[in-house]
Amino acid sequence: MRSLETHRCIDWHRPPEDRDPRLSTKPLFGEARGQMFGIMAYRTQDGEVGNAKAFSGQFNGVWDVDGWAPPLIDETAFWAETSPIEREIKRLGRRMAALEDDAPLQAELNRERKTLSRQLMREIHEMYELPNFRGRTASLFEAFNGRGIPTGTADCCAPKLLALAARQGWRPIGLAEFFWGRENRSGTRSHGSFYPACEEKCRPILGYMLCGLDNTP
């Protein structure tokens, strides 16, 4: 929090002249509103203690920032796989808008668009890779406990940090998440406050991600 307050950016490890304008925290206090940040203390296999940090989702459109826990999805593969389907969904939407007087054809196009949307979400869920402390990896679809995976699942700080620990062979010894920036629209998150991992997105997958941690020396 002190680093965010002092430097007002998330690439503060770089010289001021080399910092990316997209990584300024200014938008968090404007219309974009704030977002969650997390920090995890860990112990290495050699017994050394360190810490890692993460931000939820993307930061101003950027997924992967040096020094922060990476996303659980390959960005290049994501755009390659999803862009063609998204273009087709938008094309169908434009056709529907142009056929306001043809209800039967509109209904048919709407069904086709919904089918593509479900296909797109399934492909996205399969692209997320969630490792655990048993050395196993599952897709988001496999790891999620229940139906109806909420948008943004596996993009929160806790999953990013635990995945990083599992891949690096670290043992997490503490984790905290806090909100930074303008209060969210629903009024459930306020600047500088700490919150537990969310019920709807994180709880269903954290059980899988923590598997094997009790056996980690």
Rosetta blueprint (number, residue, H / E / L):
1 M L
2 R H
3 S H
4 L H
5 E H
6 T H
7 H H
8 R L
9 C E
10 I L
11 D L
12 W L
13 H L
14 R L
15 P L
16 P H
17 E H
18 D H
19 R L
20 D L
21 P H
22 R H
23 L H
24 S E
25 T L
26 K H
27 P H
28 L H
29 F H
30 G L
31 E L
32 A L
33 R L
34 G L
35 Q E
36 M E
37 F E
38 G E
39 I E
40 M E
41 A E
42 Y E
43 R E
44 T L
45 Q L
46 D L
47 G L
48 E L
49 V E
50 G E
51 N E
52 A E
53 K E
54 A E
55 F E
56 S L
57 G L
58 Q L
59 F E
60 N L
61 G L
62 V E
63 W L
64 D L
65 V L
66 D L
67 G L
68 W L
69 A L
70 P L
71 P L
72 L L
73 I L
74 D L
75 E H
76 T H
77 A H
78 F H
79 W H
80 A H
81 E H
82 T H
83 S H
84 P H
85 I H
86 E H
87 R H
88 E H
89 I H
90 K H
91 R H
92 L H
93 G H
94 R H
95 R H
96 M H
97 A H
98 A H
99 L L
100 E L
101 D L
102 D L
103 A H
104 P H
105 L H
106 Q H
107 A H
108 E H
109 L H
110 N H
111 R H
112 E H
113 R H
114 K H
115 T H
116 L H
117 S H
118 R H
119 Q H
120 L H
121 M H
122 R H
123 E H
124 I H
125 H H
126 E H
127 M H
128 Y L
129 E E
130 L E
131 P E
132 N L
133 F L
134 R L
135 G L
136 R L
137 T E
138 A E
139 S E
140 L H
141 F H
142 E H
143 A H
144 F L
145 N L
146 G L
147 R L
148 G L
149 I L
150 P L
151 T L
152 G L
153 T L
154 A L
155 D L
156 C L
157 C H
158 A H
159 P H
160 K H
161 L H
162 L H
163 A H
164 L H
165 A H
166 A H
167 R H
168 Q H
169 G L
170 W L
171 R E
172 P E
173 I E
174 G E
175 L E
176 A E
177 E E
178 F E
179 F E
180 W E
181 G L
182 R L
183 E L
184 N L
185 R L
186 S L
187 G L
188 T L
189 R L
190 S L
191 H L
192 G L
193 S L
194 F E
195 Y E
196 P L
197 A L
198 C L
199 E L
200 E L
201 K L
202 C L
203 R H
204 P H
205 I H
206 L H
207 G H
208 Y H
209 M H
210 L H
211 C L
212 G L
213 L H
214 D H
215 N H
216 T L
217 P L
